[in-house]
Amino acid sequence: MESRQSRKTFRTRLDELITTLRDEIVTGKRVVGEFLPSEKTYAEQSGLSNQSVRKALEVLVDEGLIVKIPRVGNKVAGPAPGGIISLKFGYHTSIMSQTEIELLLDMFGKKYPHIRVELIPLPTYNHEMVTKYMENEMLDIVTMNNNEYREFAENDRLSTLEPLPHNPQLYPFLAEAFRTDGMQHVIPFVFSPVILCYNRDHFLEHEVPEPDSSWTWDQLIDNASKLAAENERLGFYYNFHSPNRWPLLLLQSGGAFERSDSGGVRIAGTPMADGFRFCREMKNRLPSLWETIGQDQSEKLFVQGKASMMLTSYFHLNILRGSDIPFDIGPVPHFGVPKTLLICIGLAVSRHSRSKEAALKLAEFLTSYEAQLVIRQKTYTLPASKPAAEWVGTEAMYRPPRFMLFRETIPSFHYFTDLNIGQKDLIKIMKEATLYWAGLENEETFISRLEQWNPAGV
């Protein structure tokens, strides 16, 4: 007991020394060029050993606040002119609730009080806007998902992004989505596969067995009809038109688009035609899928008990936090070979930033085990850090029984690019397929028109 108390007291004294010295430098009490008192002096004042004082000073060296000059001493080097470094952080508005970003930035601020982070919400996101903001020094660091990264790459905008160092603690398959020609332009922050979520009470009430990894789409549709109640709830619902949902059926049924000699997509006579056909069949068997009511509507209906099953992600499970719905999750249904879409959100630093070092510090902190563990413990979002994501301990909130399902289904994860298409293709295909899926044109017309399209640069 005394040993634990002693370690706690030591840690407190060490942190107090670091905080005191940092504050003195940031507030200007210690001027640039001034030498700090000797390590021995600080050891006597704080009750710490010389070695511990040296560790405290090394923290300030790492932060760029002091410079250690061999056989001379420690000289104050910072903070930057004006005392405070300001960072502009552009972010997807959804990550506020999905990652506890405000808490993480508060932690970062305590660690680096000379860096102030200004949050810049990005309600709409396109490569032209973000590039312009970066080039004009309006953004230093941004969140960027794998689809948006592809848009940057396809439009030759990667030169806007600062190459980032490798972090061995992060899942390797996440980093791959943000790497081009051996360069890591975005560092993974959080991720999620598309999953099936269901209300356990509804299954129990109707004596329907809960989903397992063997479920096919036919089984889901059949069981959805058993769970549905007229004028009360839907058996199954999700935002079919989302770019992170509709490619799933094509991925599972067709694998990847074939290409013609001219570079266009080939559909006629390929398994991909079956995928488009099944999407249309889904519309006929589950017409509610085509009633797009609004963003996050699947989760909102689910919380209200108006839907028994939905396709969702670990990101959107956060909408269920605090609800009394006894939900669980499972892998998405399939046609025989399990496959699901993977979504990853990373952090990108502007190459044009005047505060690049500080931006890199923020990216490093947000992907550290310390910050990633907060995401794991306080949200349903999956952190990119493998040790944090797979942390096991006393939970502070309700977790569905199969929360750790992602660990066992990693081999089934696929990015939309595994369809052998790019971001331009994704947008075009969705636009053209909607008419066919809605029954406004026949299959031959739809396929012919899509095969004639050949985006520049593909």
Kinemage of the C-alpha trace (Angstrom):
@kinemage 1
@onewidth
@group {chain A} dominant
@subgroup {mainchain}
@vectorlist {calphas} color= white
{ca met a 1} P 0.000 0.000 0.000
{ca glu a 2} L 2.824 2.400 0.972
{ca ser a 3} L 4.660 1.475 -2.231
{ca arg a 4} L 1.619 2.337 -4.372
{ca gln a 5} L 1.172 5.620 -2.488
{ca ser a 6} L 4.865 6.425 -2.926
{ca arg a 7} L 4.633 5.819 -6.701
{ca lys a 8} L 1.544 8.016 -6.871
{ca thr a 9} L 3.295 10.803 -4.953
{ca phe a 10} L 6.334 10.516 -7.233
{ca arg a 11} L 4.177 10.773 -10.347
{ca thr a 12} L 2.389 13.796 -8.905
{ca arg a 13} L 5.639 15.578 -8.077
{ca leu a 14} L 7.065 14.831 -11.503
{ca asp a 15} L 3.923 16.134 -13.258
{ca glu a 16} L 3.925 19.244 -11.079
{ca leu a 17} L 7.524 20.005 -12.027
{ca ile a 18} L 6.800 19.586 -15.746
{ca thr a 19} L 3.657 21.740 -15.513
{ca thr a 20} L 5.401 24.483 -13.530
{ca leu a 21} L 8.342 24.732 -15.909
{ca arg a 22} L 6.087 24.610 -18.962
{ca asp a 23} L 3.852 27.391 -17.601
{ca glu a 24} L 6.849 29.574 -16.746
{ca ile a 25} L 8.090 29.324 -20.330
{ca val a 26} L 4.684 29.739 -22.016
{ca thr a 27} L 3.733 32.752 -19.878
{ca gly a 28} L 7.089 34.436 -20.437
{ca lys a 29} L 8.417 34.188 -16.880
{ca arg a 30} L 11.345 32.363 -18.462
{ca val a 31} L 12.564 34.270 -21.500
{ca val a 32} L 13.998 32.777 -24.667
{ca gly a 33} L 17.757 32.289 -24.309
{ca glu a 34} L 17.673 32.068 -20.515
{ca phe a 35} L 19.320 29.054 -18.892
{ca leu a 36} L 17.287 27.087 -16.352
{ca pro a 37} L 18.646 26.334 -12.874
{ca ser a 38} L 20.654 23.134 -12.555
{ca glu a 39} L 19.078 19.693 -12.345
{ca lys a 40} L 20.414 19.453 -8.791
{ca thr a 41} L 18.513 22.623 -7.796
{ca tyr a 42} L 15.234 21.255 -9.159
{ca ala a 43} L 15.889 17.905 -7.463
{ca glu a 44} L 16.262 19.598 -4.081
{ca gln a 45} L 13.176 21.779 -4.588
{ca ser a 46} L 10.903 18.964 -5.788
{ca gly a 47} L 12.159 16.043 -3.735
{ca leu a 48} L 12.927 14.111 -6.907
{ca ser a 49} L 16.135 12.423 -7.977
{ca asn a 50} L 18.448 13.990 -10.551
{ca gln a 51} L 17.427 11.249 -12.985
{ca ser a 52} L 13.736 12.067 -12.532
{ca val a 53} L 14.384 15.774 -13.037
{ca arg a 54} L 16.262 14.872 -16.223
{ca lys a 55} L 13.188 12.976 -17.466
{ca ala a 56} L 11.008 16.017 -16.771
{ca leu a 57} L 13.362 18.246 -18.740
{ca glu a 58} L 13.373 15.749 -21.620
{ca val a 59} L 9.608 16.197 -21.920
{ca leu a 60} L 10.121 19.939 -22.424
{ca val a 61} L 12.887 19.232 -24.945
{ca asp a 62} L 10.466 17.025 -26.913
{ca glu a 63} L 7.899 19.843 -26.837
{ca gly a 64} L 10.467 22.257 -28.246
{ca leu a 65} L 10.323 24.537 -25.202
{ca ile a 66} L 13.949 24.049 -24.148
{ca val a 67} L 17.204 22.966 -25.751
{ca lys a 68} L 19.719 20.808 -23.887
{ca ile a 69} L 23.296 21.984 -24.446
{ca pro a 70} L 25.836 19.322 -23.406
{ca arg a 71} L 28.053 20.327 -20.467
{ca val a 72} L 26.372 23.748 -20.336
{ca gly a 73} L 22.734 23.380 -19.311
{ca asn a 74} L 19.140 23.740 -20.496
{ca lys a 75} L 18.260 26.882 -22.461
{ca val a 76} L 14.741 28.213 -23.018
{ca ala a 77} L 13.897 27.941 -26.744
{ca gly a 78} L 10.162 28.674 -26.929
{ca pro a 79} L 7.326 28.963 -27.204
{ca ala a 80} L 6.893 30.432 -30.658
{ca pro a 81} L 6.817 34.225 -31.103
{ca gly a 82} L 3.692 35.545 -29.421
{ca gly a 83} L 3.807 32.730 -26.867
{ca ile a 84} L 0.895 30.689 -28.208
{ca ile a 85} L 0.684 28.517 -31.328
{ca ser a 86} L -2.754 28.451 -32.924
{ca leu a 87} L -3.935 25.408 -34.893
{ca lys a 88} L -6.982 25.301 -37.145
{ca phe a 89} L -8.487 21.805 -37.067
{ca gly a 90} L -11.051 21.002 -39.761
{ca tyr a 91} L -13.304 18.106 -38.857
{ca his a 92} L -16.361 16.114 -39.904
{ca thr a 93} L -19.158 17.321 -37.649
{ca ser a 94} L -20.129 13.730 -36.828
{ca ile a 95} L -16.876 13.015 -34.976
{ca met a 96} L -17.890 15.292 -32.107
{ca ser a 97} L -20.123 12.579 -30.664
{ca gln a 98} L -18.268 9.646 -32.187
{ca thr a 99} L -14.811 10.267 -30.733
{ca glu a 100} L -15.178 12.566 -27.683
{ca ile a 101} L -12.939 14.967 -29.606
{ca glu a 102} L -13.521 17.865 -27.215
{ca leu a 103} L -12.300 15.784 -24.281
{ca leu a 104} L -9.269 14.670 -26.303
{ca leu a 105} L -8.410 18.262 -27.212
{ca asp a 106} L -8.740 19.252 -23.562
{ca met a 107} L -6.223 16.523 -22.706
{ca phe a 108} L -3.956 17.758 -25.490
{ca gly a 109} L -4.210 21.312 -24.172
{ca lys a 110} L -3.069 20.257 -20.726
{ca lys a 111} L -0.135 18.426 -22.253
{ca tyr a 112} L 0.766 21.284 -24.606
{ca pro a 113} L -0.641 24.498 -23.105
{ca his a 114} L 1.236 26.626 -25.640
{ca ile a 115} L -0.835 25.108 -28.485
{ca arg a 116} L -4.408 26.307 -28.943
{ca val a 117} L -6.686 24.282 -31.220
{ca glu a 118} L -9.524 26.015 -33.039
{ca leu a 119} L -12.199 23.637 -34.310
{ca ile a 120} L -13.407 24.347 -37.851
{ca pro a 121} L -16.502 22.248 -38.744
{ca leu a 122} L -16.673 21.012 -42.339
{ca pro a 123} L -20.374 20.279 -42.999
{ca thr a 124} L -19.592 19.653 -46.677
{ca tyr a 125} L -16.352 18.083 -47.830
{ca asn a 126} L -14.692 18.104 -51.233
{ca his a 127} L -11.095 18.133 -52.345
{ca glu a 128} L -11.286 21.565 -53.970
{ca met a 129} L -12.564 23.275 -50.836
{ca val a 130} L -10.132 21.553 -48.458
{ca thr a 131} L -7.185 22.128 -50.808
{ca lys a 132} L -8.032 25.821 -51.095
{ca tyr a 133} L -8.319 26.140 -47.312
{ca met a 134} L -4.946 24.436 -46.843
{ca glu a 135} L -3.169 26.481 -49.492
{ca asn a 136} L -4.490 29.681 -47.930
{ca glu a 137} L -3.411 28.529 -44.444
{ca met a 138} L -7.006 28.364 -43.225
{ca leu a 139} L -6.561 24.736 -42.101
{ca asp a 140} L -3.550 23.092 -40.467
{ca ile a 141} L -4.951 19.622 -39.863
{ca val a 142} L -8.156 17.880 -40.991
{ca thr a 143} L -10.033 14.634 -40.603
{ca met a 144} L -10.273 12.719 -43.873
{ca asn a 145} L -11.959 9.392 -44.620
{ca asn a 146} L -10.766 6.831 -47.147
{ca asn a 147} L -13.289 7.929 -49.808
{ca glu a 148} L -12.144 11.542 -49.505
{ca tyr a 149} L -8.527 10.475 -49.698
{ca arg a 150} L -9.249 8.695 -52.985
{ca glu a 151} L -10.785 11.920 -54.268
{ca phe a 152} L -7.584 13.767 -53.352
{ca ala a 153} L -5.447 11.134 -55.068
{ca glu a 154} L -7.551 11.025 -58.246
{ca asn a 155} L -7.395 14.810 -58.577
{ca asp a 156} L -3.628 15.076 -57.985
{ca arg a 157} L -4.013 16.907 -54.675
{ca leu a 158} L -1.769 14.734 -52.529
{ca ser a 159} L 1.015 17.311 -52.729
{ca thr a 160} L -1.129 19.415 -50.372
{ca leu a 161} L -0.665 16.837 -47.622
{ca glu a 162} L 2.387 16.434 -45.404
{ca pro a 163} L 3.861 12.886 -45.429
{ca leu a 164} L 3.372 11.316 -41.998
{ca pro a 165} L 5.472 8.848 -40.003
{ca his a 166} L 4.506 5.221 -39.557
{ca asn a 167} L 2.836 4.258 -36.282
{ca pro a 168} L 3.381 0.526 -35.610
{ca gln a 169} L 0.574 0.420 -33.011
{ca leu a 170} L -2.103 1.081 -35.629
{ca tyr a 171} L -3.778 -1.717 -37.586
{ca pro a 172} L -1.728 -2.130 -40.805
{ca phe a 173} L -4.799 -2.623 -43.003
{ca leu a 174} L -6.010 0.857 -42.043
{ca ala a 175} L -2.801 2.603 -43.059
{ca glu a 176} L -2.946 0.952 -46.500
{ca ala a 177} L -6.030 2.990 -47.431
{ca phe a 178} L -4.060 6.239 -47.108
{ca arg a 179} L -0.797 5.262 -48.765
{ca thr a 180} L 0.252 6.105 -52.330
{ca asp a 181} L 3.640 5.335 -53.868
{ca gly a 182} L 4.957 4.357 -50.463
{ca met a 183} L 3.972 7.704 -48.896
{ca gln a 184} L 1.648 7.847 -45.865
{ca his a 185} L -0.427 11.000 -46.423
{ca val a 186} L -3.052 10.364 -43.746
{ca ile a 187} L -2.673 8.597 -40.404
{ca pro a 188} L -5.627 6.381 -39.343
{ca phe a 189} L -7.639 7.711 -36.407
{ca val a 190} L -10.830 5.615 -36.091
{ca phe a 191} L -12.545 2.946 -38.208
{ca ser a 192} L -15.561 0.700 -38.588
{ca pro a 193} L -16.830 -2.124 -40.757
{ca val a 194} L -20.473 -2.053 -41.827
{ca ile a 195} L -22.367 -4.294 -39.392
{ca leu a 196} L -25.844 -5.588 -38.658
{ca cys a 197} L -27.496 -4.264 -35.493
{ca tyr a 198} L -30.685 -5.720 -34.041
{ca asn a 199} L -33.169 -5.386 -31.183
{ca arg a 200} L -32.903 -8.525 -29.065
{ca asp a 201} L -36.340 -8.051 -27.503
{ca his a 202} L -38.031 -8.109 -30.912
{ca phe a 203} L -36.327 -11.398 -31.779
{ca leu a 204} L -37.320 -12.887 -28.446
{ca glu a 205} L -40.894 -11.665 -28.782
{ca his a 206} L -41.340 -13.321 -32.184
{ca glu a 207} L -39.180 -16.363 -31.372
{ca val a 208} L -36.822 -15.592 -34.230
{ca pro a 209} L -33.251 -16.907 -33.742
{ca glu a 210} L -30.703 -14.116 -33.450
{ca pro a 211} L -28.461 -13.503 -36.493
{ca asp a 212} L -25.178 -15.346 -36.807
{ca ser a 213} L -22.350 -15.386 -39.350
{ca ser a 214} L -24.200 -17.881 -41.589
{ca trp a 215} L -27.092 -15.514 -42.368
{ca thr a 216} L -27.740 -14.897 -46.052
{ca trp a 217} L -29.700 -11.982 -47.479
{ca asp a 218} L -32.652 -14.273 -48.151
{ca gln a 219} L -32.701 -15.243 -44.471
{ca leu a 220} L -32.589 -11.615 -43.414
{ca ile a 221} L -35.450 -10.640 -45.708
{ca asp a 222} L -37.568 -13.604 -44.566
{ca asn a 223} L -36.975 -12.834 -40.889
{ca ala a 224} L -37.563 -9.122 -41.429
{ca ser a 225} L -41.097 -9.945 -42.551
{ca lys a 226} L -41.663 -11.901 -39.309
{ca leu a 227} L -40.400 -9.028 -37.168
{ca ala a 228} L -42.306 -6.257 -38.930
{ca ala a 229} L -45.573 -4.986 -37.465
{ca glu a 230} L -47.961 -2.976 -39.650
{ca asn a 231} L -48.214 0.689 -38.611
{ca glu a 232} L -45.770 -0.030 -35.776
{ca arg a 233} L -42.292 -0.997 -36.970
{ca leu a 234} L -40.109 -2.123 -39.858
{ca gly a 235} L -38.367 -5.471 -39.767
{ca phe a 236} L -35.258 -4.063 -41.473
{ca tyr a 237} L -34.119 -0.618 -42.519
{ca tyr a 238} L -30.990 1.279 -43.542
{ca asn a 239} L -29.900 4.170 -45.718
{ca phe a 240} L -29.483 2.209 -48.923
{ca his a 241} L -28.263 5.199 -50.938
{ca ser a 242} L -25.308 5.957 -48.678
{ca pro a 243} L -21.923 5.566 -50.450
{ca asn a 244} L -20.889 3.482 -47.434
{ca arg a 245} L -23.811 1.066 -47.845
{ca trp a 246} L -24.960 0.375 -51.419
{ca pro a 247} L -21.550 -0.854 -52.734
{ca leu a 248} L -21.760 -3.700 -50.206
{ca leu a 249} L -24.137 -5.779 -52.327
{ca leu a 250} L -21.972 -5.330 -55.426
{ca leu a 251} L -18.853 -6.277 -53.466
{ca gln a 252} L -20.496 -9.454 -52.188
{ca ser a 253} L -22.069 -10.565 -55.445
{ca gly a 254} L -19.643 -9.432 -58.125
{ca gly a 255} L -16.305 -9.087 -56.415
{ca ala a 256} L -14.850 -6.408 -58.692
{ca phe a 257} L -15.689 -4.595 -61.911
{ca glu a 258} L -13.993 -5.818 -65.033
{ca arg a 259} L -12.471 -3.213 -67.344
{ca ser a 260} L -12.713 -2.914 -71.111
{ca asp a 261} L -9.670 -2.181 -73.275
{ca ser a 262} L -10.647 1.502 -73.280
{ca gly a 263} L -10.739 1.619 -69.470
{ca gly a 264} L -14.503 1.669 -68.969
{ca val a 265} L -16.377 -0.750 -66.732
{ca arg a 266} L -17.746 -4.029 -68.103
{ca ile a 267} L -21.028 -5.241 -66.613
{ca ala a 268} L -22.952 -7.303 -69.179
{ca gly a 269} L -22.297 -11.012 -68.721
{ca thr a 270} L -20.296 -10.498 -65.509
{ca pro a 271} L -21.195 -11.292 -61.874
{ca met a 272} L -21.554 -7.540 -61.316
{ca ala a 273} L -24.774 -7.591 -63.328
{ca asp a 274} L -26.169 -10.015 -60.732
{ca gly a 275} L -25.273 -7.540 -57.992
{ca phe a 276} L -27.187 -4.692 -59.625
{ca arg a 277} L -30.099 -7.053 -60.241
{ca phe a 278} L -30.212 -8.101 -56.573
{ca cys a 279} L -30.257 -4.459 -55.480
{ca arg a 280} L -33.378 -3.983 -57.607
{ca glu a 281} L -34.878 -7.143 -56.138
{ca met a 282} L -34.232 -5.773 -52.643
{ca lys a 283} L -36.262 -2.701 -53.588
{ca asn a 284} L -39.220 -4.872 -54.511
{ca arg a 285} L -39.036 -7.080 -51.428
{ca leu a 286} L -38.233 -4.259 -48.980
{ca pro a 287} L -39.770 -1.070 -50.426
{ca ser a 288} L -39.133 0.836 -47.179
{ca leu a 289} L -35.419 0.930 -48.058
{ca trp a 290} L -36.202 3.490 -50.727
{ca glu a 291} L -37.986 5.880 -48.401
{ca thr a 292} L -35.040 8.097 -47.487
{ca ile a 293} L -36.335 10.036 -44.471
{ca gly a 294} L -33.133 11.763 -43.392
{ca gln a 295} L -29.565 11.421 -42.141
{ca asp a 296} L -29.029 8.863 -39.376
{ca gln a 297} L -32.693 7.896 -39.746
{ca ser a 298} L -31.969 4.171 -39.411
{ca glu a 299} L -30.505 4.681 -35.949
{ca lys a 300} L -33.219 7.134 -34.913
{ca leu a 301} L -35.952 4.685 -35.919
{ca phe a 302} L -34.097 1.923 -34.122
{ca val a 303} L -33.875 3.929 -30.883
{ca gln a 304} L -37.629 4.544 -31.086
{ca gly a 305} L -38.273 0.814 -31.478
{ca lys a 306} L -39.532 1.430 -35.021
{ca ala a 307} L -37.003 -0.895 -36.670
{ca ser a 308} L -35.901 -4.370 -35.584
{ca met a 309} L -32.701 -4.574 -37.672
{ca met a 310} L -30.488 -2.126 -39.508
{ca leu a 311} L -27.184 -1.946 -41.331
{ca thr a 312} L -24.998 0.515 -39.498
{ca ser a 313} L -21.445 1.078 -38.275
{ca tyr a 314} L -19.677 1.323 -34.939
{ca phe a 315} L -19.632 5.088 -35.573
{ca his a 316} L -23.405 5.320 -35.668
{ca leu a 317} L -23.901 3.017 -32.697
{ca asn a 318} L -23.062 6.122 -30.671
{ca ile a 319} L -26.560 7.409 -31.449
{ca leu a 320} L -27.802 4.503 -29.308
{ca arg a 321} L -25.775 5.584 -26.259
{ca gly a 322} L -28.032 6.162 -23.295
{ca ser a 323} L -31.028 4.396 -24.857
{ca asp a 324} L -32.741 1.468 -23.134
{ca ile a 325} L -32.815 -0.675 -26.303
{ca pro a 326} L -31.210 -4.104 -25.641
{ca phe a 327} L -29.279 -4.276 -28.885
{ca asp a 328} L -26.560 -6.519 -30.194
{ca ile a 329} L -24.554 -6.652 -33.404
{ca gly a 330} L -23.547 -9.254 -35.958
{ca pro a 331} L -21.810 -9.528 -39.318
{ca val a 332} L -23.742 -8.407 -42.375
{ca pro a 333} L -25.609 -11.101 -44.348
{ca his a 334} L -23.932 -12.404 -47.500
{ca phe a 335} L -24.313 -14.639 -50.542
{ca gly a 336} L -22.021 -17.383 -49.258
{ca val a 337} L -18.695 -15.572 -48.814
{ca pro a 338} L -18.613 -13.057 -45.913
{ca lys a 339} L -17.599 -9.566 -47.032
{ca thr a 340} L -18.268 -6.130 -45.623
{ca leu a 341} L -17.293 -2.543 -46.363
{ca leu a 342} L -14.662 -0.845 -44.250
{ca ile a 343} L -14.698 2.862 -43.418
{ca cys a 344} L -11.671 4.609 -41.957
{ca ile a 345} L -11.257 8.217 -40.826
{ca gly a 346} L -7.746 9.570 -40.550
{ca leu a 347} L -5.849 12.783 -39.853
{ca ala a 348} L -4.095 14.791 -42.569
{ca val a 349} L -1.649 17.659 -41.982
{ca ser a 350} L -1.376 20.540 -44.450
{ca arg a 351} L 2.013 20.876 -46.112
{ca his a 352} L 1.358 24.633 -46.247
{ca ser a 353} L 0.814 25.008 -42.500
{ca arg a 354} L 3.008 27.510 -40.667
{ca ser a 355} L 2.440 25.473 -37.510
{ca lys a 356} L 3.318 22.126 -39.045
{ca glu a 357} L 5.250 20.824 -36.033
{ca ala a 358} L 2.339 21.588 -33.730
{ca ala a 359} L -0.100 19.947 -36.177
{ca leu a 360} L 2.094 16.851 -36.237
{ca lys a 361} L 2.100 16.857 -32.425
{ca leu a 362} L -1.712 16.902 -32.437
{ca ala a 363} L -1.890 14.030 -34.958
{ca glu a 364} L 0.618 12.090 -32.877
{ca phe a 365} L -1.359 12.671 -29.680
{ca leu a 366} L -4.765 11.780 -31.158
{ca thr a 367} L -3.354 8.460 -32.393
{ca ser a 368} L -1.480 7.727 -29.159
{ca tyr a 369} L -2.581 4.867 -26.910
{ca glu a 370} L -3.643 7.408 -24.265
{ca ala a 371} L -6.095 9.194 -26.558
{ca gln a 372} L -7.210 6.082 -28.422
{ca leu a 373} L -8.078 4.340 -25.153
{ca val a 374} L -10.440 7.210 -24.294
{ca ile a 375} L -12.272 6.570 -27.574
{ca arg a 376} L -12.501 2.844 -26.799
{ca gln a 377} L -13.767 3.342 -23.242
{ca lys a 378} L -16.170 6.253 -23.744
{ca thr a 379} L -17.681 5.562 -27.181
{ca tyr a 380} L -18.677 2.698 -29.474
{ca thr a 381} L -16.213 3.917 -32.127
{ca leu a 382} L -13.245 1.676 -32.893
{ca pro a 383} L -9.855 3.373 -32.397
{ca ala a 384} L -7.172 2.726 -35.004
{ca ser a 385} L -4.727 1.621 -32.311
{ca lys a 386} L -4.810 -2.161 -32.044
{ca pro a 387} L -3.899 -2.236 -28.299
{ca ala a 388} L -6.597 0.343 -27.522
{ca ala a 389} L -9.277 -1.252 -29.728
{ca glu a 390} L -8.699 -4.660 -28.152
{ca trp a 391} L -8.501 -3.350 -24.581
{ca val a 392} L -10.388 -5.516 -22.071
{ca gly a 393} L -11.427 -4.221 -18.661
{ca thr a 394} L -14.320 -2.900 -16.608
{ca glu a 395} L -16.733 -1.134 -18.961
{ca ala a 396} L -18.194 2.248 -18.001
{ca met a 397} L -21.182 1.924 -20.364
{ca tyr a 398} L -23.379 -0.743 -21.931
{ca arg a 399} L -21.593 -2.808 -24.560
{ca pro a 400} L -23.480 -5.202 -26.837
{ca pro a 401} L -22.461 -8.802 -26.053
{ca arg a 402} L -20.728 -9.189 -29.416
{ca phe a 403} L -18.973 -5.809 -29.416
{ca met a 404} L -15.572 -7.415 -30.107
{ca leu a 405} L -16.968 -9.028 -33.250
{ca phe a 406} L -14.676 -6.880 -35.396
{ca arg a 407} L -11.608 -8.824 -34.245
{ca glu a 408} L -12.917 -12.053 -35.738
{ca thr a 409} L -14.206 -10.538 -38.996
{ca ile a 410} L -11.133 -8.592 -40.134
{ca pro a 411} L -10.544 -10.980 -43.102
{ca ser a 412} L -13.948 -9.916 -44.471
{ca phe a 413} L -13.090 -6.179 -44.509
{ca his a 414} L -12.924 -4.469 -47.904
{ca tyr a 415} L -12.628 -0.879 -49.070
{ca phe a 416} L -14.879 0.252 -51.903
{ca thr a 417} L -11.753 0.467 -54.080
{ca asp a 418} L -11.613 -3.350 -54.011
{ca leu a 419} L -14.449 -3.088 -56.530
{ca asn a 420} L -11.764 -1.887 -58.982
{ca ile a 421} L -13.329 1.577 -59.162
{ca gly a 422} L -12.366 5.028 -57.966
{ca gln a 423} L -14.288 7.837 -56.316
{ca lys a 424} L -15.419 9.279 -59.665
{ca asp a 425} L -16.751 5.867 -60.681
{ca leu a 426} L -18.556 5.463 -57.361
{ca ile a 427} L -20.468 8.716 -57.788
{ca lys a 428} L -21.321 8.079 -61.436
{ca ile a 429} L -22.462 4.489 -60.889
{ca met a 430} L -24.733 5.502 -58.025
{ca lys a 431} L -26.329 8.242 -60.117
{ca glu a 432} L -26.960 5.949 -63.077
{ca ala a 433} L -28.063 2.892 -61.084
{ca thr a 434} L -30.750 4.790 -59.199
{ca leu a 435} L -32.934 4.997 -62.305
{ca tyr a 436} L -32.593 1.268 -62.936
{ca trp a 437} L -33.217 0.325 -59.296
{ca ala a 438} L -36.294 2.551 -59.200
{ca gly a 439} L -37.753 0.691 -62.196
{ca leu a 440} L -37.477 3.703 -64.522
{ca glu a 441} L -35.434 1.878 -67.154
{ca asn a 442} L -34.621 -1.697 -68.098
{ca glu a 443} L -31.384 -3.532 -67.374
{ca glu a 444} L -30.096 -3.484 -70.953
{ca thr a 445} L -30.424 0.307 -71.231
{ca phe a 446} L -28.810 0.899 -67.865
{ca ile a 447} L -25.832 -1.384 -68.535
{ca ser a 448} L -25.278 -0.018 -72.032
{ca arg a 449} L -25.180 3.580 -70.846
{ca leu a 450} L -22.854 2.847 -67.926
{ca glu a 451} L -20.447 0.819 -70.053
{ca gln a 452} L -20.131 3.713 -72.490
{ca trp a 453} L -18.883 6.031 -69.746
{ca asn a 454} L -15.135 6.237 -69.362
{ca pro a 455} L -13.927 8.816 -66.802
{ca ala a 456} L -10.731 10.625 -67.680
{ca gly a 457} L -7.723 9.235 -65.929
{ca val a 458} L -9.273 5.857 -65.026
